[in-house]
């Protein structure tokens, strides 16, 4: 058998101008491997001429041997996909160990795994197409498909990575604001996801030669229309951002504004739901909450008791001193009273009473417990007043007549 050892077994006609740089690199590598294998087969393998004639039959512009080699390469990539993936896994894990064996690196590998698997399959398809002699139109079409596939794979990778970023962002925002933080993080991640999809769409349109200038201009006009139509929604959103950053209240807090007072039940991106003490549910726009004074009763570290006790004018100074002293001592020994601020003073000579000003704080901020402590203190004060023989005053008027005129006898 006489053959030309320098003539490749499979002829190549490769035009890579429409493919990406990665595709061109794979094609060049496939070309070198194919040429080397052709020379080895022709030099060391004794193939009958009849078989060579059959393999030289052209089908759709390519010899039969070319089709066999092309599909053999594709089958090889499919078969060796797991092995190539294991090799890539080994390299990534080694890099992770060098950088520091942290859980995030293992999570990153989980994100990379499936896109990497499909990238290997596309590499096999590129190698297969590089073997075949195709017309410029068909080669250009497949090049566009491959570029589009790579855009899909990169977009898929970034969306999977965004899932990991979302969990990380939620954990951080939860520490800043346990109620609004996760909601705001989900909204932010959703916005980033839409941006990634929009960029992928523009790249695909550019790849297929579609003019994106009109598309981008229409997006700008649509954005202006939406901005005008959703002006109030935007203000509520930025109000949510202010609530997220300042964290003036959380779910379960008792708040009071100029319009509503009650318990916060839900904090959303647009509004906050407050349950009033009449059990009505009030939805307050976040823009209104961000621009108004919010009194948060739940943020108190102690709760105030302020009152004035009135004793009758029949109370002597000795009784008054004893009552004041005993009330102070009782409050100073009470376990539920905050000892930092206690004022018990005789301050007023009112029209019908002697006023004792009482100003102190309970340690608890819970409304129910606060009412129990206040009741206990009021009963103890009553006992102290009664024990010292004094009486509580009530609004009254006394009429004093110095002398009565003598009745003159009638004629």
C-alpha positions in Angstrom: 0.0 0.0 0.0 1.4 3.3 -1.1 0.3 6.5 0.6 1.6 9.9 1.1 2.7 10.0 4.7 2.6 13.8 4.8 -1.1 14.0 3.7 -3.5 14.1 6.6 -6.1 11.4 6.8 -8.8 14.0 7.4 -8.8 17.4 5.6 -9.6 20.5 7.6 -11.2 23.8 6.4 -11.7 25.9 9.5 -13.0 29.4 9.7 -13.1 30.7 13.2 -13.8 34.4 12.6 -17.3 34.1 14.0 -16.5 32.2 17.2 -15.0 33.4 20.4 -11.3 33.2 21.3 -12.0 30.1 23.4 -13.6 28.4 20.5 -10.6 29.2 18.3 -8.2 27.8 20.9 -10.1 24.5 21.1 -10.2 24.3 17.3 -6.5 24.8 17.0 -5.8 22.2 19.6 -8.1 19.7 17.9 -6.5 20.4 14.5 -3.0 19.6 15.9 -4.2 16.4 17.6 -6.0 15.3 14.5 -3.0 15.9 12.2 -0.7 14.0 14.5 -3.1 11.1 14.8 -3.6 11.0 11.0 0.2 10.7 10.4 0.5 8.0 13.1 -2.3 5.9 11.6 -1.0 6.2 8.0 2.6 5.3 9.0 2.0 2.4 11.4 -1.5 1.0 10.6 -1.9 -1.2 7.5 -5.3 -0.2 6.2 -6.6 -2.0 3.1 -7.1 0.2 0.1 -10.8 -0.9 -0.2 -11.4 0.3 3.3 -9.7 3.6 2.5 -11.8 4.0 -0.6 -15.0 3.5 1.4 -13.8 5.9 4.1 -13.1 8.5 1.4 -16.7 8.6 0.2 -18.0 12.1 0.8 -21.3 12.6 2.7 -22.6 16.2 2.8 -19.2 17.6 1.8 -17.1 15.5 4.3 -15.6 12.1 3.9 -17.0 9.2 5.9 -13.8 9.0 8.0 -14.2 12.7 8.8 -17.7 12.0 10.1 -16.5 9.0 12.1 -13.7 11.0 13.7 -16.0 14.0 14.4 -18.6 11.9 16.2 -15.8 9.9 17.9 -14.5 13.2 19.4 -18.0 14.2 20.5 -18.5 10.7 22.1 -15.0 11.0 23.7 -16.0 14.3 25.4 -19.3 12.8 26.6 -17.6 9.8 27.9 -14.7 11.6 29.6 -17.0 14.4 30.9 -17.0 13.0 34.4 -13.3 12.4 34.4 -12.6 15.9 33.2 -15.0 17.2 35.8 -13.2 15.2 38.5 -9.9 16.7 37.4 -11.4 20.2 37.5 -12.8 19.4 40.9 -9.4 18.3 42.2 -7.8 21.5 40.9 -10.5 23.8 42.5 -10.3 21.9 45.8 -6.5 22.2 45.9 -6.8 25.9 45.3 -9.4 26.2 48.0 -7.1 24.3 50.5 -4.2 26.6 49.6 -6.4 29.7 50.1 -7.8 28.4 53.3 -10.2 25.5 53.8 -13.4 27.5 54.4 -17.1 26.4 53.7 -17.5 29.2 51.1 -15.0 27.5 48.8 -17.0 24.3 48.8 -20.2 26.2 48.2 -18.4 27.9 45.2 -17.6 24.5 43.8 -21.3 23.5 44.0 -22.1 26.7 42.0 -19.4 26.0 39.4 -20.1 22.3 38.9 -23.1 22.3 36.5 -22.0 25.3 34.4 -18.5 23.6 34.1 -20.1 20.4 33.0 -22.0 22.1 30.2 -18.9 24.1 29.2 -17.1 20.7 28.7 -19.9 19.6 26.4 -19.7 22.8 24.4 -16.0 22.3 24.1 -16.7 18.9 22.6 -19.1 20.4 20.2 -16.5 23.0 19.1 -14.0 20.2 18.6 -16.5 18.2 16.5 -17.3 21.2 14.3 -13.6 22.0 13.8 -13.1 18.6 12.2 -15.9 19.0 9.7 -15.6 21.0 6.5 -18.7 23.2 6.6 -19.9 26.1 4.4 -19.3 29.6 5.7 -23.0 30.1 6.4 -23.4 26.9 8.4 -20.1 27.5 10.3 -21.2 31.1 11.1 -24.6 29.9 12.3 -23.1 27.3 14.6 -20.6 29.9 15.8 -23.4 32.2 16.8 -25.1 29.3 18.6 -22.0 28.5 20.5 -21.4 32.1 21.5 -25.1 32.2 22.6 -24.6 29.0 24.6 -21.5 30.5 26.4 -23.6 33.6 27.3 -26.2 31.3 28.7 -23.6 29.4 30.7 -22.0 32.5 32.1 -25.4 34.0 33.0 -26.3 30.7 34.7 -23.1 30.8 36.7 -23.6 34.4 37.9 -27.3 33.6 38.8 -26.1 30.6 40.8 -23.4 32.7 42.5 -26.0 35.3 43.3 -27.9 32.7 45.3 -24.8 32.3 47.6 -24.4 36.1 47.7 -28.1 36.4 48.7 -27.7 34.1 51.7 -24.5 36.0 52.7 -26.3 39.4 52.3 -29.3 38.2 54.3 -27.1 37.1 57.2 -25.4 40.5 57.3 -28.6 42.5 56.9 -30.4 40.4 59.5 -27.8 41.6 62.1 -28.5 45.2 61.1 -32.3 44.9 61.0 -33.9 41.6 61.8 -37.2 42.5 60.3 -36.6 44.6 57.2 -33.1 43.4 56.5 -34.1 40.1 54.8 -36.9 41.7 52.8 -34.6 44.5 51.6 -31.8 41.9 50.8 -34.3 39.8 48.7 -35.4 42.9 46.8 -31.8 43.9 46.1 -30.8 40.5 44.9 -33.9 40.4 42.7 -32.9 43.7 41.2 -29.3 42.4 40.5 -30.8 39.3 38.9 -32.9 41.4 36.6 -29.8 43.4 35.6 -27.8 40.3 34.9 -30.6 38.9 32.7 -30.9 42.3 30.9 -27.1 42.3 30.2 -27.3 38.7 28.9 -30.3 39.6 26.6 -28.4 42.6 25.2 -25.3 40.4 24.6 -27.3 37.8 22.8 -29.0 40.4 20.6 -25.6 41.9 19.8 -24.2 38.4 18.9 -27.0 37.8 16.4 -26.5 41.3 14.9 -29.7 42.8 16.3 -29.5 46.6 16.8 -29.7 47.2 20.5 -29.7 51.0 20.4 -33.4 51.2 19.8 -34.0 48.6 22.4 -31.9 50.5 25.0 -33.7 53.8 24.0 -37.1 52.1 24.5 -35.9 50.9 27.9 -35.0 54.5 28.8 -38.4 55.8 27.7 -40.1 53.0 29.6 -38.0 53.8 32.7 -39.1 57.4 32.5 -42.7 56.5 32.2 -42.5 54.0 35.1 -40.6 56.6 37.2 -43.4 59.1 36.7 -46.1 56.6 37.3 -44.4 55.1 40.3 -43.2 58.3 42.0 -45.0 57.5 45.2 -43.8 53.9 45.1 -40.2 55.1 44.7 -40.7 57.4 47.7 -42.0 54.5 49.8 -39.1 52.4 48.7 -36.5 55.0 49.8 -38.5 55.3 53.0 -38.0 51.6 53.4 -34.3 52.1 52.9 -34.3 54.8 55.6 -36.1 52.4 58.0 -33.6 49.7 57.1 -30.6 51.8 57.8 -31.9 53.7 60.9 -33.9 50.8 62.3 -36.2 53.1 64.4 -38.5 50.1 65.2 -38.9 46.4 64.7 -41.7 43.9 64.6 -43.4 43.6 68.0 -42.4 47.2 69.0 -45.0 49.6 70.4 -44.8 52.8 68.4 -46.7 56.0 68.3 -46.8 58.6 65.5 -49.1 61.6 64.8 -51.5 59.3 63.0 -51.3 55.9 64.6 -50.3 54.0 67.8 -50.0 50.3 68.2 -47.8 47.2 67.8 -45.8 46.8 64.6 -46.8 43.5 62.9 -45.1 43.6 59.5 -42.5 45.8 57.8 -42.6 45.6 54.0 -40.9 47.3 51.1 -43.7 49.8 50.6 -45.6 50.0 53.9 -45.7 49.0 57.6 -48.7 47.3 59.3 -49.5 48.4 62.8 -52.1 46.7 65.0 -53.8 49.4 67.2 -54.9 48.7 70.7 -58.5 48.6 69.4 -57.3 45.6 67.3 -57.6 47.4 64.0 -54.9 46.9 61.4 -53.5 50.1 60.0 -51.2 50.2 56.9 -48.8 53.1 57.0 -46.7 54.0 54.0 -43.0 53.9 54.7 -42.4 57.3 53.2 -44.8 58.8 55.9 -43.0 56.9 58.7 -39.6 58.0 57.4 -40.6 61.7 57.4 -42.4 61.8 60.8 -41.4 61.5 64.4 -41.8 58.0 65.7 -42.1 57.4 69.4 -41.0 53.9 70.2 -42.2 52.9 73.7 -40.6 49.5 73.4 -37.1 50.9 73.3 -37.5 52.3 76.9 -35.1 50.7 79.4 -37.4 51.7 82.2 -41.0 53.0 82.5 -42.0 56.2 84.4 -44.5 56.7 87.2 -45.5 60.3 87.7 -48.4 61.4 90.0 -49.4 63.9 92.7 -50.9 62.7 95.9 -53.2 65.1 97.8 -53.6 65.1 101.6 -56.1 67.1 103.5 -55.2 70.3 105.2 -55.7 68.6 108.6 -52.4 66.8 108.1 -49.7 68.1 110.5 -46.1 68.8 109.5 -44.9 65.9 111.6 -47.3 63.5 109.8 -46.2 64.9 106.5 -42.5 64.4 107.2 -43.1 60.8 108.4 -45.2 60.0 105.3 -42.6 61.4 102.9 -39.8 59.4 104.7 -41.7 56.1 104.7 -42.7 56.4 101.0 -39.0 57.1 100.0 -37.8 54.2 102.1 -40.4 51.8 100.7 -39.5 52.7 97.1 -35.7 52.4 97.8 -36.3 48.8 99.1 -38.7 47.8 96.3 -37.2 45.3 93.9 -39.2 46.5 90.9 -38.3 50.2 91.2 -35.3 51.7 89.4 -33.1 53.3 92.1 -31.4 55.9 89.9 -34.3 58.4 90.0 -36.7 58.7 93.0 -38.3 62.0 93.8 -40.9 62.2 96.7 -41.5 65.8 97.7 -44.1 68.0 99.3 -44.5 70.6 96.6 -47.9 72.2 96.5 -50.5 74.0 98.7 -53.4 73.4 96.5 -56.9 74.8 97.0 -58.2 71.8 98.7 -55.1 69.6 99.4 -51.4 69.4 100.3 -49.7 68.0 97.2 -46.9 65.3 97.3 -45.1 65.0 94.0 -44.0 61.4 93.2 -41.6 60.7 90.3 -39.8 57.4 89.8 -39.4 54.5 87.3 -40.1 50.8 87.2 -37.4 48.4 86.0 -39.8 46.6 83.7 -41.1 48.1 80.4 -43.7 45.4 79.9 -47.1 47.1 80.1 -48.8 44.3 82.1 -46.0 44.0 84.6 -45.8 47.8 84.8 -49.5 48.0 85.8 -49.0 45.4 88.5 -46.1 47.3 90.0 -47.9 50.5 89.9 -50.9 49.0 91.6 -48.6 47.5 94.3 -47.0 51.0 94.9 -50.4 52.7 95.1 -51.7 50.3 97.7 -48.5 50.7 99.8 -48.8 54.5 99.7 -52.4 54.2 100.9 -51.3 52.0 103.8 -48.5 54.5 104.8 -51.0 57.4 104.8 -53.6 55.5 106.7 -51.1 54.2 109.2 -50.0 57.8 110.1 -53.5 59.0 110.7 -53.7 61.2 107.6 -56.4 61.4 104.9 -56.5 61.8 101.2 -58.1 65.0 100.0 -60.7 65.4 97.3 -61.9 68.5 95.5 -64.1 70.4 98.0 -64.9 73.9 99.2 -65.3 75.1 102.8 -67.4 78.1 103.7 -66.4 80.1 106.9 -68.8 82.6 108.4 -67.2 85.0 111.0 -70.4 86.4 112.5 -74.1 86.3 112.0 -76.2 89.6 112.2 -78.6 89.8 115.2 -82.3 89.5 114.3 -84.1 92.7 115.2 -87.6 92.4 116.7 -90.4 93.1 114.3 -92.8 95.9 115.1 
